[in-house]
Each structure stands twice: as structure tokens, then as C-alpha cells.
Amino acid sequence: MAIDLLKFFQATDPSRTLFINNEVDRKYYIDFSAVRGGDIIQSLQRKITVFKPNEPTCTLFTGHIGCGKSTELLRLQGDLERLGFHVVYFESSEDLEMTDVDIADVLLAIARRVSQSLGKITLEETGKFNELLQGAWKVLNSEVTGVKLKLPTVGDVGYSAEKEKLSLAFGIGEITTKTKNDPTLREKLNQYLGPQKTQLLEAINRELLEPAIAKLKQQGKTGLVVIVDNLDRIDNRVKSWGRPQQEYLFVDQGEFMTKLNCHLVYTMPLSLKFSNDYGMLTQRFPEDPKVLPMVPVKWPDGSVHAQGMALMQQMVLARAFPDLQPEERLNNITEIFDSVETLARLCNMSGGHVRDLLRLLNTWIMEEMTLPLSRDTLEQVIRSRRNEMTMPISDDEWQLLRHVKQRKKVSDDQGYQKMIRSRFVFEYRDGGESWFDVNPILTEARELNQ
């Protein structure tokens, strides 16, 4: 059957997040929960909708970058909306400078997105919030030379010159836009808001979240859920006082992240699970982080994981044959690849990492420009990718990788945070227990087999 090469190429774009509510994307979606140790999204949804619909909840959601967290969170959004919740989903990287994030930045981003999403819902007076914003604006204005920044005076906050109601989102957006790309202004803002984060939190709860939830319920909604995606991508550079940024935000400031009076889901860097401060982090949050593991394509003994491999193959085939049933797709493998074994090789070398598989496939299509795709070109793409990955690996890190290869586990903080963050090592789940393995792209590296 004829396949449109360009359409297939576009469908394998590794940067594309699937929106399950979209009819086309739904055809590409593969449910991996059977081999990932359970349906995490379903259990998260039940916690919000069945067990604690009227109480604030806070969940940390983590996994390797590119393993499919955003797709699953968008699925959660759709499920919750169908059950009557008002859901605010946003990618924090659009609001925050990921190399320099403070707790006030996160709180303001959430407040702005919630306010923005409320549409025609009018809130009552937001005096304390306005007062904090005015103070922040004055601090920023004093730092800017040659540019006149203008915001209404305290008495007029919330209204334009035409006396039209302006949302809190507008006021916050004016401030965060100025600070996002200016480290000096960002530092000034956090110096001002940092000591007042308790007051900021109280203002968000009393003047925004609680009134918003009351109005939403009047409209027949069940509650408010805020999903903050991409917070797992914050850089781990060291703050000026010596604290790594990830530990600072999720451990030192974690308590403030849990205190907003609505349902909250944050993505968290997976590497924090291997931090010496992980025990302290679990004390700051009401429950342990939910982990979305890799899709296993092998068992720890190296034998093929038949179910995981079959699902990864379906993920590839669905991109080419979205309108065919799974069994029918299998009959058309050689329309895309020169052999069934070549598809198996692609899935095996991905290690069950969704985005890595699509990245290999997408590059392969560009290199070959014709179907069926050949094994020789795939091997070239794999070698090129391996070459890029091995360049920054030190001798000590190769030794750590050898230990992982032999023992299928990681032991402590020493070096493993980088291994996980750089996707040199993948985490899998089996019967509730974790095991680890080296990224298959590296397994054939000469240095690993010395």
C-alpha cells in the first residue's frame, strides 16, 4: 500500500507531543501502561476525582525527558475535563527562564495561567495581590534606565484607561515578560518577593484560587486542576550561594509548592531521585513522586521483552498506517523497512525511549529519502548517534556504566545524576521494582566492553 514519505516523516517528528483529544493524534497513541508497571495516569485521576475531589492535592510526576510524560499529562487533562474539572495545563518553559528559577517565579506563573484561563469569570477585589504586584513593579522600574515602564497606580489596578476590567494575568504578564530574559531584573524581583512568598501564597489562595473554584462550581464544574509541565527541565546549575537549583526548588522550597489550594501536578527532574536529598524531598511532598519508566524491550537477562517490543513496533507502524488495525499493520512492515528484523533493531536500540526511537527514525528517513528503509542506513545513523553520545563521557563515567551493565542497578548519588540526566542510563519497572540498564546506543561502544 502506498505511503506518503513526507507525511510519515512529519508523523515521526520527535519534538511533537500527541494531543489525545485530537482525532489524528489519537490514532498514533499507544498505551504502554501494561509494560510500565501500571496506568499511572489512571491512578492519578482517581486520586483527584474519587478520593480527594474537594481537597487540594499535589503530585510530582517524573521520568526521563522524552519518555512521553507530556502526552500522558495531556491525556490526564482530557480525562479530568470530561469528568467536569477545569484544567489549566501549561509548559513552564514558556513562562520561566529554566536556568534561573525561584519559587516566586513558579507561583506567579501559576497565578497568571489560572487567571488567564478563567475567561469571563470576574473575581472580587484582589487588593493584596495588587499591592505585591505594584511593589514589584516599582522595584523593577527603579532598575530600568531609558525606558519608561508604566502600570496603573494602586487605586486603578485592574482597569485600563477605558475602564475595562484587566485580569491579574495582564499585570503578572507585564512583570514576568520584563524579567524572563533579564537576569538583573529577575534577581531584583526575587529579592523583593522572596521574603514575601508567604504573603504571595496567601494572596494567590484567598484572592484567586478559592474565589475561582467557588465560581467554577457555581457553573457546574467539579474543581480546579493545574498541571505544570516541563519543570523537569530546569537546569541544575549551582545558585550563587552554592545550592544546586533543582534541590533548591524542589527540596528547600518544596513546601511552598504544595500549599496552593487546588489540585496540582508538577513534573520533576528524574535525577532528583538519585540525589542525597531525595529523602528530604519526600518529606516535603505528601507522597512519593510518580515515575513514568521506560518501555522495556529487553528483560534484565538480555532476552527480548516480547510485549514491550510489540508495543514499540506498533508505535512506529501507527505513524505509517494510522487507519489500519494493529494486526494489519504487521502485515505491511516491509512496505517501510527492508525486513522485520530491521524494525526490531530500531526498537531495540531505542531502549524503549519513545523520543529517542522517533529521533533515530526521523533522521533515518531524511538520510534515505525513499522506502523501504534499509538496515545499512540505520546502522550509519546508530554509529553517528553513538559517536555524539560518547564524546563527553569520562573514564570514571565509563566505569559507572560498566557497573550498571553488570548489576542492573545504580547505588547512590556519585555520578548517577548525570547518567540519568544525559540518558546514558534508563530506568525500567517490573512488578513494582526498578532495574536499570545502559542506553543500548552505548552498549556496542568499545569503551564499555573493555
C-alpha positions, 0 to 999 in steps of 0.5 A: 500500500502506498505511503506518503514519505513526507507525511510519515516523516512529519508523523515521526517528528520527535519534538511533537507531543500527541494531543489525545483529544485530537482525532489524528493524534489519537490514532498514533497513541499507544498505551504502554501502561501494561509494560510500565508497571501500571496506568499511572495516569489512571491512578492519578485521576482517581486520586483527584476525582474519587478520593480527594475531589474537594481537597487540594492535592499535589503530585510530582510526576517524573521520568526521563525527558522524552519518555512521553510524560507530556502526552500522558499529562495531556491525556490526564487533562482530557480525562479530568475535563470530561469528568467536569474539572477545569484544567489549566495545563501549561509548559513552564518553559514558556513562562520561566527562564529554566536556568534561573528559577525561584519559587516566586517565579513558579507561583506567579506563573501559576497565578497568571495561567489560572487567571488567564484561563478563567475567561469571563469569570470576574473575581472580587477585589484582589487588593493584596495581590495588587499591592505585591504586584505594584511593589514589584513593579516599582522595584523593577522600574527603579532598575530600568534606565531609558525606558519608561515602564508604566502600570496603573497606580494602586487605586486603578489596578485592574482597569485600563484607561477605558475602564475595562476590567484587566485580569491579574494575568495582564499585570503578572504578564507585564512583570514576568515578560520584563524579567524572563530574559533579564537576569538583573531584573529577575534577581531584583524581583526575587529579592523583593518577593522572596521574603514575601512568598508567604504573603504571595501564597496567601494572596494567590489562595484567598484572592484567586484560587478559592474565589475561582473554584467557588465560581467554577462550581457555581457553573457546574464544574467539579474543581480546579486542576493545574498541571505544570509541565516541563519543570523537569527541565530546569537546569541544575546549575549551582545558585550563587550561594552554592545550592544546586537549583533543582534541590533548591526548588524542589527540596528547600522550597518544596513546601511552598509548592504544595500549599496552593489550594487546588489540585496540582501536578508538577513534573520533576527532574528524574535525577532528583531521585538519585540525589542525597536529598531525595529523602528530604524531598519526600518529606516535603511532598505528601507522597512519593513522586510518580515515575513514568519508566521506560518501555522495556524491550529487553528483560534484565537477562538480555532476552527480548521483552516480547510485549514491550517490543510489540508495543514499540513496533506498533508505535512506529507502524501507527505513524505509517498506517494510522487507519489500519488495525494493529494486526494489519499493520504487521502485515505491511512492515516491509512496505517501510523497512527492508525486513522485520528484523530491521524494525526490531533493531530500531526498537531495540536500540531505542531502549524503549525511549519513545523520543529517542526511537522517533529521533533515530527514525526521523533522521533515518528517513531524511538520510534515505529519502525513499522506502523501504528503509534499509538496515545499512542506513540505520546502522550509519545513523546508530554509529553517528548517534553513538559517536555524539553520545560518547564524546563527553563521557569520562573514564570514571563515567565509563566505569559507572556504566560498566557497573550498571551493565553488570548489576542492573542497578545504580547505588547512590548519588556519585555520578548517577545524576548525570547518567540519568540526566544525559540518558546514558542510563534508563530506568525500567519497572517490573512488578513494582521494582526498578532495574536499570540498564545502559542506553543500548546506543552505548552498549556496542561502544568499545569503551564499555566492553573493555 
